[in-house]
Amino acid sequence: MHRATLLRAFASSAAVLALLVALGCATDSAGRGDRNTELHQDAAAERLWRRKCVDCHGLHAPSRHSDADWKRIMDDMAQEAHLTAAEKATILAFLQARND
């Protein structure tokens, strides 16, 4: 009888441990997925910036201008660079996020 009680306790503990591990893995992989998505979007934004801006203006550090300056620059240049509204927003967000 003592052995049966120990086996039940062990099985219950193992089930709880498995549940905690599964929850931890789900949370961790979801976090990595979000981070991977963010990194992919950053890379895409940087490629767009390089193709639409850097090719003509050269590579300047985003920190060269303030958020307000980048907004004004993007407003001035968007039409000349033939940017869609989405491309303009993507490039602006990329530059503003890096202009510490």
C-alpha positions, -999 to +999 in steps of 0.1 A: +000+000+000+028+024+008+043+017-027+010+025-044+008+058-026+044+067-037+037+058-073+006+080-073+025+109-058+053+104-083+028+103-112+011+134-100+044+152-096+055+141-131+023+154-146+026+188-129+063+190-140+053+181-176+026+208-176+050+234-162+076+225-188+051+227-216+038+261-204+073+274-201+082+262-236+051+277-251+059+310-235+095+309-245+089+300-281+062+326-284+086+352-271+113+340-296+087+341-324+078+377-316+115+386-314+122+368-347+093+386-364+107+419-350+142+412-363+128+402-397+108+434-399+138+455-389+159+438-416+132+445-442+130+481-431+167+485-433+168+470-468+141+494-479+159+524-464+191+514-481+174+509-515+152+540-514+174+565-495+210+554-490+216+547-527+213+584-535+222+601-501+249+578-488+250+560-455+244+584-427+238+573-391+201+576-381+213+594-350+223+623-372+187+637-370+160+640-344+125+624-347+111+657-359+139+661-384+134+627-398+096+633-401+103+665-420+129+649-442+106+620-450+077+644-458+100+663-482+115+633-499+087+607-500+073+619-533+107+623-550+117+588-539+084+574-551+075+560-517+042+545-509+026+556-476+035+522-461+072+525-473+074+560-459+060+549-425+083+519-424+114+539-431+104+567-407+098+542-379+132+525-387+151+558-385+133+572-355+139+539-336+177+543-342+184+579-337+192+577-300 
